[in-house]
Each structure stands twice: as structure tokens, then as C-alpha cells.
């Protein structure tokens, strides 16, 4: 639910600022996907570290943040690459 709300809000802001509904939609979808990944990774990494006998409180933050940032960049840039001709119409 949080991903839908934040993605929609960011999409509307981008649409209002740059006047491009398509760019706003791209931002909204990328944010939604990134927040879904962040929630999944933020849950899975501490569980995995605990199973491997590491302290999840010390290690999960940097690992989850790095993984989420990389996935966010790849999601946005991948979607932008796939929809470039659609965005430029």
C-alpha cells in the first residue's frame, strides 16, 4: 500500500512539474517496484543473517540499503530504456 501511495504521489508531482504524464507514470512504477523490493529485502536479509549466525542488527542495514539503492537505479534506468521511444512521443 505504501508503494502505491508514494509512487502515485511522486508521479503526480513529476507530472505537475514537467507536464509529462508518461514520465510521471514511469517514476510512479519505478518507485512502486523499488518500495516492494525494499520491503522484501528488508525482511529477508535479517532472517538470512540470523540463519547464518551473524548479528542482523549490525549487518542488515548497510546490506539492505546498498541492495535497495542498486535495484532502484536499475529499475528506473531499465524502465526508462525500455520505454524511451514511448516517453519521447
BAGU-259032 format. One record per residue: residue number from 1; x, y, z of N, C-alpha, C in turn. Coordinates in Angstrom, 3 decimals, padded with zeros to 6 digits. Example, Ala and Ser with C-alpha at 12.3 -4.5 7.8 and 13.67 -1.06 7.14 Angstrom:
# BAGU-259032
@k 1	n.X 013.190	n.Y -005.690	n.Z 007.800	ca.X 012.300	ca.Y -004.500	ca.Z 007.800	c.X 013.200	c.Y -003.300	c.Z 007.800
@k 2	n.X 012.850	n.Y -002.250	n.Z 007.080	ca.X 013.670	ca.Y -001.060	ca.Z 007.140	c.X 012.900	c.Y 000.030	c.Z 007.870
***
This chain:
# BAGU-259032
@k 1	n.X 000.819	n.Y -001.192	n.Z 000.000	ca.X 000.000	ca.Y 000.000	ca.Z 000.000	c.X 000.870	c.Y 001.266	c.Z 000.000
@k 2	n.X 001.933	n.Y 001.225	n.Z 000.786	ca.X 002.824	ca.Y 002.372	ca.Z 000.858	c.X 003.467	c.Y 002.655	c.Z -000.498
@k 3	n.X 003.848	n.Y 001.599	n.Z -001.218	ca.X 004.461	ca.Y 001.767	ca.Z -002.536	c.X 003.522	c.Y 002.418	c.Z -003.532
@k 4	n.X 002.252	n.Y 002.038	n.Z -003.477	ca.X 001.263	ca.Y 002.621	ca.Z -004.391	c.X 001.066	c.Y 004.102	c.Z -004.088
@k 5	n.X 000.933	n.Y 004.433	n.Z -002.808	ca.X 000.687	ca.Y 005.829	ca.Z -002.418	c.X 001.891	c.Y 006.707	c.Z -002.743
@k 6	n.X 003.086	n.Y 006.273	n.Z -002.352	ca.X 004.281	ca.Y 007.082	ca.Z -002.597	c.X 004.594	c.Y 007.189	c.Z -004.091
@k 7	n.X 004.411	n.Y 006.093	n.Z -004.816	ca.X 004.634	ca.Y 006.129	ca.Z -006.260	c.X 003.661	c.Y 007.060	c.Z -006.960
@k 8	n.X 002.389	n.Y 006.977	n.Z -006.570	ca.X 001.375	ca.Y 007.851	ca.Z -007.177	c.X 001.650	c.Y 009.313	c.Z -006.845
@k 9	n.X 002.030	n.Y 009.587	n.Z -005.605	ca.X 002.327	ca.Y 010.960	ca.Z -005.205	c.X 003.516	c.Y 011.515	c.Z -005.992
@k 10	n.X 004.576	n.Y 010.727	n.Z -006.103	ca.X 005.743	ca.Y 011.174	ca.Z -006.873	c.X 005.393	c.Y 011.352	c.Z -008.344
@k 11	n.X 004.585	n.Y 010.444	n.Z -008.883	ca.X 004.170	ca.Y 010.559	ca.Z -010.282	c.X 003.374	c.Y 011.822	c.Z -010.551
@k 12	n.X 002.475	n.Y 012.160	n.Z -009.637	ca.X 001.670	ca.Y 013.378	ca.Z -009.792	c.X 002.553	c.Y 014.619	c.Z -009.683
@k 13	n.X 003.512	n.Y 014.597	n.Z -008.767	ca.X 004.420	ca.Y 015.744	ca.Z -008.626	c.X 005.251	c.Y 015.932	c.Z -009.895
@k 14	n.X 005.786	n.Y 014.840	n.Z -010.436	ca.X 006.576	ca.Y 014.928	ca.Z -011.674	c.X 005.704	c.Y 015.408	c.Z -012.822
@k 15	n.X 004.497	n.Y 014.887	n.Z -012.911	ca.X 003.567	ca.Y 015.305	ca.Z -013.961	c.X 003.282	c.Y 016.800	c.Z -013.849
@k 16	n.X 003.058	n.Y 017.279	n.Z -012.634	ca.X 002.777	ca.Y 018.699	ca.Z -012.430	c.X 003.972	c.Y 019.591	c.Z -012.718
@k 17	n.X 005.164	n.Y 019.141	n.Z -012.350	ca.X 006.354	ca.Y 019.982	ca.Z -012.529	c.X 006.842	c.Y 020.017	c.Z -013.973
@k 18	n.X 006.812	n.Y 018.865	n.Z -014.654	ca.X 007.356	ca.Y 018.796	ca.Z -016.008	c.X 006.295	c.Y 018.646	c.Z -017.082
@k 19	n.X 005.056	n.Y 018.487	n.Z -016.696	ca.X 003.970	ca.Y 018.406	ca.Z -017.660	c.X 003.960	c.Y 017.148	c.Z -018.507
@k 20	n.X 004.633	n.Y 016.110	n.Z -018.051	ca.X 004.694	ca.Y 014.862	ca.Z -018.814	c.X 004.038	c.Y 013.749	c.Z -018.005
@k 21	n.X 002.849	n.Y 013.345	n.Z -018.448	ca.X 002.155	ca.Y 012.251	ca.Z -017.766	c.X 002.952	c.Y 010.960	c.Z -017.867
@k 22	n.X 003.566	n.Y 010.731	n.Z -019.009	ca.X 004.317	ca.Y 009.489	ca.Z -019.220	c.X 005.522	c.Y 009.394	c.Z -018.290
@k 23	n.X 006.244	n.Y 010.494	n.Z -018.119	ca.X 007.377	ca.Y 010.498	ca.Z -017.196	c.X 006.893	c.Y 010.293	c.Z -015.763
@k 24	n.X 005.786	n.Y 010.914	n.Z -015.414	ca.X 005.205	ca.Y 010.709	ca.Z -014.087	c.X 004.812	c.Y 009.266	c.Z -013.852
@k 25	n.X 004.254	n.Y 008.634	n.Z -014.875	ca.X 003.879	ca.Y 007.222	ca.Z -014.771	c.X 005.118	c.Y 006.345	c.Z -014.611
@k 26	n.X 006.165	n.Y 006.651	n.Z -015.353	ca.X 007.414	ca.Y 005.900	ca.Z -015.238	c.X 007.990	c.Y 006.018	c.Z -013.828
@k 27	n.X 008.008	n.Y 007.219	n.Z -013.282	ca.X 008.504	ca.Y 007.438	ca.Z -011.919	c.X 007.645	c.Y 006.680	c.Z -010.919
@k 28	n.X 006.330	n.Y 006.722	n.Z -011.090	ca.X 005.423	ca.Y 006.034	ca.Z -010.170	c.X 005.663	c.Y 004.527	c.Z -010.177
@k 29	n.X 005.798	n.Y 003.943	n.Z -011.353	ca.X 006.028	ca.Y 002.493	ca.Z -011.451	c.X 007.390	c.Y 002.129	c.Z -010.867
@k 30	n.X 008.416	n.Y 002.918	n.Z -011.163	ca.X 009.755	ca.Y 002.640	ca.Z -010.638	c.X 009.771	c.Y 002.729	c.Z -009.115
@k 31	n.X 009.094	n.Y 003.723	n.Z -008.556	ca.X 009.040	ca.Y 003.842	ca.Z -007.095	c.X 008.267	c.Y 002.696	c.Z -006.471
@k 32	n.X 007.169	n.Y 002.306	n.Z -007.095	ca.X 006.382	ca.Y 001.188	ca.Z -006.579	c.X 007.220	c.Y -000.088	c.Z -006.546
@k 33	n.X 007.898	n.Y -000.380	n.Z -007.636	ca.X 008.731	ca.Y -001.585	ca.Z -007.704	c.X 009.861	c.Y -001.509	c.Z -006.682
@k 34	n.X 010.489	n.Y -000.337	n.Z -006.563	ca.X 011.592	ca.Y -000.182	ca.Z -005.628	c.X 011.137	c.Y -000.350	c.Z -004.180
@k 35	n.X 009.977	n.Y 000.158	n.Z -003.836	ca.X 009.490	ca.Y 000.000	ca.Z -002.467	c.X 009.087	c.Y -001.437	c.Z -002.171
@k 36	n.X 008.591	n.Y -002.155	n.Z -003.155	ca.X 008.302	ca.Y -003.580	ca.Z -002.972	c.X 009.608	c.Y -004.343	c.Z -002.737
@k 37	n.X 010.627	n.Y -004.041	n.Z -003.531	ca.X 011.931	ca.Y -004.690	ca.Z -003.358	c.X 012.515	c.Y -004.344	c.Z -001.994
@k 38	n.X 012.424	n.Y -003.083	n.Z -001.592	ca.X 012.975	ca.Y -002.657	ca.Z -000.306	c.X 012.308	c.Y -003.384	c.Z 000.856
@k 39	n.X 011.007	n.Y -003.525	n.Z 000.807	ca.X 010.307	ca.Y -004.250	ca.Z 001.865	c.X 010.692	c.Y -005.714	c.Z 001.914
@k 40	n.X 010.819	n.Y -006.310	n.Z 000.753	ca.X 011.196	ca.Y -007.731	ca.Z 000.690	c.X 012.624	c.Y -007.951	c.Z 001.174
@k 41	n.X 013.535	n.Y -007.112	n.Z 000.714	ca.X 014.939	ca.Y -007.238	ca.Z 001.106	c.X 015.112	c.Y -006.905	c.Z 002.586
@k 42	n.X 014.403	n.Y -005.889	n.Z 003.050	ca.X 014.483	ca.Y -005.509	ca.Z 004.457	c.X 013.968	c.Y -006.585	c.Z 005.392
@k 43	n.X 013.127	n.Y -007.461	n.Z 004.894	ca.X 012.651	ca.Y -008.593	ca.Z 005.679	c.X 013.564	c.Y -009.801	c.Z 005.524
@k 44	n.X 014.010	n.Y -010.066	n.Z 004.315	ca.X 014.768	ca.Y -011.288	ca.Z 004.035	c.X 016.203	c.Y -011.251	c.Z 004.559
@k 45	n.X 016.876	n.Y -010.115	n.Z 004.462	ca.X 018.287	ca.Y -010.066	ca.Z 004.848	c.X 018.489	c.Y -010.339	c.Z 006.341
@k 46	n.X 017.739	n.Y -009.722	n.Z 007.252	ca.X 017.933	ca.Y -010.078	ca.Z 008.664	c.X 017.647	c.Y -011.550	c.Z 008.959
@k 47	n.X 016.641	n.Y -012.107	n.Z 008.304	ca.X 016.349	ca.Y -013.528	ca.Z 008.509	c.X 017.493	c.Y -014.403	c.Z 008.009
@k 48	n.X 018.042	n.Y -014.054	n.Z 006.852	ca.X 019.165	ca.Y -014.807	ca.Z 006.300	c.X 020.403	c.Y -014.679	c.Z 007.189
@k 49	n.X 020.695	n.Y -013.467	n.Z 007.650	ca.X 021.861	ca.Y -013.270	ca.Z 008.509	c.X 021.712	c.Y -014.013	c.Z 009.832
@k 50	n.X 020.511	n.Y -014.036	n.Z 010.359	ca.X 020.275	ca.Y -014.772	ca.Z 011.606	c.X 020.490	c.Y -016.271	c.Z 011.401
@k 51	n.X 020.047	n.Y -016.764	n.Z 010.268	ca.X 020.229	ca.Y -018.188	ca.Z 009.951	c.X 021.708	c.Y -018.530	c.Z 009.779
@k 52	n.X 022.496	n.Y -017.579	n.Z 009.261	ca.X 023.935	ca.Y -017.781	ca.Z 009.078	c.X 024.742	c.Y -017.458	c.Z 010.339
@k 53	n.X 024.057	n.Y -017.200	n.Z 011.455	ca.X 024.679	ca.Y -016.931	ca.Z 012.762	c.X 025.445	c.Y -015.610	c.Z 012.806
@k 54	n.X 024.989	n.Y -014.612	n.Z 012.042	ca.X 025.527	ca.Y -013.259	ca.Z 012.127	c.X 024.521	c.Y -012.393	c.Z 012.869
@k 55	n.X 025.001	n.Y -011.296	n.Z 013.442	ca.X 024.102	ca.Y -010.383	ca.Z 014.139	c.X 023.379	c.Y -009.519	c.Z 013.105
@k 56	n.X 022.074	n.Y -009.722	n.Z 012.927	ca.X 021.352	ca.Y -008.957	ca.Z 011.902	c.X 021.280	c.Y -007.465	c.Z 012.200
@k 57	n.X 021.370	n.Y -007.079	n.Z 013.456	ca.X 021.280	ca.Y -005.662	ca.Z 013.805	c.X 022.481	c.Y -004.876	c.Z 013.290
@k 58	n.X 023.627	n.Y -005.512	n.Z 013.215	ca.X 024.836	ca.Y -004.812	ca.Z 012.776	c.X 025.028	c.Y -004.820	c.Z 011.267
@k 59	n.X 024.596	n.Y -005.874	n.Z 010.612	ca.X 024.926	ca.Y -006.053	ca.Z 009.202	c.X 023.793	c.Y -005.768	c.Z 008.235
@k 60	n.X 022.563	n.Y -005.915	n.Z 008.665	ca.X 021.459	ca.Y -005.850	ca.Z 007.701	c.X 021.235	c.Y -004.453	c.Z 007.133
@k 61	n.X 021.479	n.Y -003.408	n.Z 007.899	ca.X 021.252	ca.Y -002.045	ca.Z 007.416	c.X 022.065	c.Y -001.691	c.Z 006.189
@k 62	n.X 023.397	n.Y -001.794	n.Z 006.264	ca.X 024.206	ca.Y -001.453	ca.Z 005.087	c.X 023.948	c.Y -002.358	c.Z 003.886
@k 63	n.X 023.738	n.Y -003.641	n.Z 004.138	ca.X 023.493	ca.Y -004.568	ca.Z 003.029	c.X 022.163	c.Y -004.250	c.Z 002.358
@k 64	n.X 021.118	n.Y -004.062	n.Z 003.150	ca.X 019.792	ca.Y -003.775	ca.Z 002.594	c.X 019.777	c.Y -002.439	c.Z 001.860
@k 65	n.X 020.438	n.Y -001.437	n.Z 002.432	ca.X 020.474	ca.Y -000.120	ca.Z 001.794	c.X 021.195	c.Y -000.178	c.Z 000.451
@k 66	n.X 022.335	n.Y -000.835	n.Z 000.421	ca.X 023.094	ca.Y -000.953	ca.Z -000.825	c.X 022.300	c.Y -001.703	c.Z -001.884
@k 67	n.X 021.726	n.Y -002.836	n.Z -001.503	ca.X 020.964	ca.Y -003.642	ca.Z -002.451	c.X 019.748	c.Y -002.877	c.Z -002.972
@k 68	n.X 019.055	n.Y -002.179	n.Z -002.082	ca.X 017.873	ca.Y -001.418	ca.Z -002.480	c.X 018.241	c.Y -000.261	c.Z -003.407
@k 69	n.X 019.346	n.Y 000.424	n.Z -003.117	ca.X 019.785	ca.Y 001.519	ca.Z -003.987	c.X 020.137	c.Y 001.023	c.Z -005.387
@k 70	n.X 020.866	n.Y -000.073	n.Z -005.451	ca.X 021.239	ca.Y -000.633	ca.Z -006.755	c.X 019.990	c.Y -001.056	c.Z -007.524
@k 71	n.X 019.076	n.Y -001.733	n.Z -006.848	ca.X 017.835	ca.Y -002.163	ca.Z -007.512	c.X 016.999	c.Y -000.964	c.Z -007.960
@k 72	n.X 016.987	n.Y 000.093	n.Z -007.172	ca.X 016.240	ca.Y 001.288	ca.Z -007.550	c.X 016.786	c.Y 001.935	c.Z -008.808
@k 73	n.X 018.109	n.Y 002.078	n.Z -008.868	ca.X 018.721	ca.Y 002.642	ca.Z -010.073	c.X 018.455	c.Y 001.763	c.Z -011.286
@k 74	n.X 018.646	n.Y 000.451	n.Z -011.123	ca.X 018.432	ca.Y -000.456	ca.Z -012.247	c.X 016.974	c.Y -000.479	c.Z -012.690
@k 75	n.X 016.057	n.Y -000.409	n.Z -011.743	ca.X 014.633	ca.Y -000.397	ca.Z -012.090	c.X 014.283	c.Y 000.851	c.Z -012.891
@k 76	n.X 014.672	n.Y 002.014	n.Z -012.383	ca.X 014.333	ca.Y 003.257	ca.Z -013.072	c.X 015.001	c.Y 003.338	c.Z -014.440
@k 77	n.X 016.302	n.Y 003.082	n.Z -014.478	ca.X 017.010	ca.Y 003.194	ca.Z -015.756	c.X 016.584	c.Y 002.112	c.Z -016.738
@k 78	n.X 016.291	n.Y 000.920	n.Z -016.239	ca.X 015.803	ca.Y -000.147	ca.Z -017.111	c.X 014.450	c.Y 000.187	c.Z -017.708
@k 79	n.X 013.537	n.Y 000.678	n.Z -016.868	ca.X 012.221	ca.Y 001.077	ca.Z -017.381	c.X 012.337	c.Y 002.245	c.Z -018.351
@k 80	n.X 013.213	n.Y 003.199	n.Z -018.044	ca.X 013.397	ca.Y 004.343	ca.Z -018.942	c.X 013.960	c.Y 003.892	c.Z -020.286
@k 81	n.X 014.886	n.Y 002.945	n.Z -020.260	ca.X 015.453	ca.Y 002.425	ca.Z -021.507	c.X 014.401	c.Y 001.691	c.Z -022.327
@k 82	n.X 013.602	n.Y 000.866	n.Z -021.655	ca.X 012.569	ca.Y 000.104	ca.Z -022.361	c.X 011.474	c.Y 000.992	c.Z -022.943
@k 83	n.X 011.206	n.Y 002.107	n.Z -022.291	ca.X 010.095	ca.Y 002.966	ca.Z -022.717	c.X 010.567	c.Y 004.275	c.Z -023.339
@k 84	n.X 011.817	n.Y 004.352	n.Z -023.751	ca.X 012.369	ca.Y 005.608	ca.Z -024.260	c.X 011.595	c.Y 006.147	c.Z -025.456
@k 85	n.X 011.287	n.Y 005.312	n.Z -026.413	ca.X 010.555	ca.Y 005.802	ca.Z -027.585	c.X 009.145	c.Y 006.242	c.Z -027.194
@k 86	n.X 008.535	n.Y 005.559	n.Z -026.237	ca.X 007.203	ca.Y 005.937	ca.Z -025.755	c.X 007.260	c.Y 007.264	c.Z -025.002
@k 87	n.X 008.339	n.Y 007.483	n.Z -024.241	ca.X 008.484	ca.Y 008.728	ca.Z -023.488	c.X 008.686	c.Y 009.931	c.Z -024.405
@k 88	n.X 009.353	n.Y 009.727	n.Z -025.527	ca.X 009.684	ca.Y 010.839	ca.Z -026.418	c.X 008.590	c.Y 011.175	c.Z -027.426
@k 89	n.X 007.524	n.Y 010.386	n.Z -027.481	ca.X 006.415	ca.Y 010.689	ca.Z -028.410	c.X 005.703	c.Y 011.953	c.Z -028.032
***
